[in-house]
Amino acid sequence: MTVDRIAPIASGPTEIAIKMRDLSRDTKGSVEIEFSAKVKSESEIEFFSWDFDYNIEKGFKAAVMIDKDGCVKHTFKAGVHTVAVKVIDNEGLECIETVRLKVNGVVRKM
């Protein structure tokens, strides 16, 4: 068998970088954080979705469904949190990146 044509396979978002910035704190230990996501992709990014209580067994449950800019704010109570961002490109391909945080008056990546 001879193959004359090979259809290219679409490649989705390949790398997501998540940056965080503390915005405010309250007396109970809650912290408001701004997240921004940057993506390396051959395709155009359609939107970002954010899950601020991500659990791999329960799956991705977006708190912010459509974020066109890749930048959101969220307030966390003291504790350990896993934040996930899902990126969807114009070909419908997606990629998820997670970051674990420990909030206890200050925020620390784990």
HELIX and SHEET records of a PDB file:
SHEET    1   A 3 GLU A  15  ARG A  25  0                                        
SHEET    2   A 3 VAL A  31  LYS A  40 -1                                        
SHEET    3   A 3 CYS A  71  PHE A  76 -1                                        
SHEET    1   B 5 VAL A  64  ASP A  67  0                                        
SHEET    2   B 5 ILE A  45  ASP A  51 -1                                        
SHEET    3   B 5 GLY A  79  ASP A  89 -1                                        
SHEET    4   B 5 GLU A  94  VAL A 103 -1                                        
SHEET    5   B 5 VAL A 107  LYS A 109 -1                                        
END                                                                             
